[in-house]
Amino acid sequence: MCLAVPARVETITGLQAEVEVGGVRRAVSVVLTPEVRPGDYVYVHTGYAISIVDEAEAAESLRLWAELAESYTTEELFPHMAPSSER
């Protein structure tokens, strides 16, 4: 099983794209999705755009990610950041 995050392609230069998700921009490889264009949404896994998805599917995935994140406490999401007395 792989975990992939939907992101919007902002720019493409060669086989590299700059994608954005949640206000964060990151460079990813588009070697596996050479047909991608700026404005498309892709699933990103380990620095690669692995598939192109439509905007509705990307929005639903992001909604589910947000719902999942909201179901956890900060301590559950970031246990390594808890004071050492709580570990």
C-alpha positions as CSV (number, residue, x, y, z in Angstrom):
1,M,0.0,0.0,0.0
2,C,1.3,3.5,-0.8
3,L,0.2,6.8,0.7
4,A,-0.2,9.6,-1.8
5,V,-1.2,13.2,-1.4
6,P,-3.1,15.2,-4.0
7,A,-1.4,18.4,-5.1
8,R,-2.0,21.0,-7.8
9,V,0.8,21.4,-10.5
10,E,1.9,25.0,-10.6
11,T,4.8,24.9,-13.1
12,I,6.7,22.3,-15.1
13,T,10.4,22.5,-16.2
14,G,11.6,19.4,-18.0
15,L,10.7,16.4,-15.9
16,Q,10.3,18.5,-12.7
17,A,7.2,20.2,-11.5
18,E,6.4,22.5,-8.7
19,V,3.2,21.4,-6.9
20,E,1.2,23.0,-4.1
21,V,-0.9,21.6,-1.4
22,G,-2.1,23.4,1.6
23,G,0.0,26.4,0.8
24,V,3.2,24.4,0.7
25,R,5.1,24.2,-2.6
26,R,7.4,21.3,-3.4
27,A,9.4,20.1,-6.4
28,V,8.4,16.6,-7.6
29,S,9.4,14.4,-10.6
30,V,6.9,14.0,-13.4
31,V,8.8,11.2,-15.1
32,L,5.9,8.8,-14.4
33,T,3.3,11.3,-15.6
34,P,4.8,13.0,-18.7
35,E,1.4,14.2,-20.0
36,V,0.7,16.4,-16.9
37,R,0.2,20.1,-17.4
38,P,0.1,23.1,-15.1
39,G,-3.3,23.3,-13.4
40,D,-3.7,19.5,-13.3
41,Y,-3.9,17.7,-10.0
42,V,-1.7,14.7,-9.3
43,Y,-1.2,12.2,-6.5
44,V,2.4,12.6,-5.1
45,H,4.2,9.8,-3.5
46,T,7.9,9.9,-2.3
47,G,8.6,12.9,-4.6
48,Y,7.0,11.6,-7.7
49,A,3.7,12.5,-9.3
50,I,2.3,9.0,-9.8
51,S,-1.1,9.7,-11.4
52,I,-3.2,12.6,-12.7
53,V,-6.6,13.0,-10.9
54,D,-9.5,15.4,-11.6
55,E,-10.1,18.3,-9.3
56,A,-13.2,16.8,-7.7
57,E,-11.3,13.7,-6.6
58,A,-8.4,15.8,-5.4
59,A,-10.8,17.9,-3.3
60,E,-12.4,14.9,-1.8
61,S,-9.1,13.4,-0.9
62,L,-8.0,16.6,0.7
63,R,-11.3,16.7,2.6
64,L,-10.7,13.2,3.9
65,W,-7.1,14.1,4.9
66,A,-8.4,17.0,6.9
67,E,-11.1,14.9,8.5
68,L,-8.5,12.3,9.5
69,A,-6.1,14.9,10.9
70,E,-8.9,16.5,13.0
71,S,-9.7,13.2,14.6
72,Y,-6.3,13.1,16.3
73,T,-4.9,15.3,19.1
74,T,-1.7,17.2,18.5
75,E,0.1,14.8,20.9
76,E,-1.0,11.8,18.9
77,L,0.1,13.4,15.6
78,F,3.4,14.6,16.9
79,P,4.4,12.4,19.8
80,H,8.1,13.2,19.3
81,M,7.3,16.8,20.2
82,A,5.8,16.1,23.6
83,P,7.8,17.1,26.6
84,S,10.1,14.2,27.7
85,S,8.1,13.8,31.0
86,E,5.1,12.8,28.9
87,R,6.9,10.1,26.8
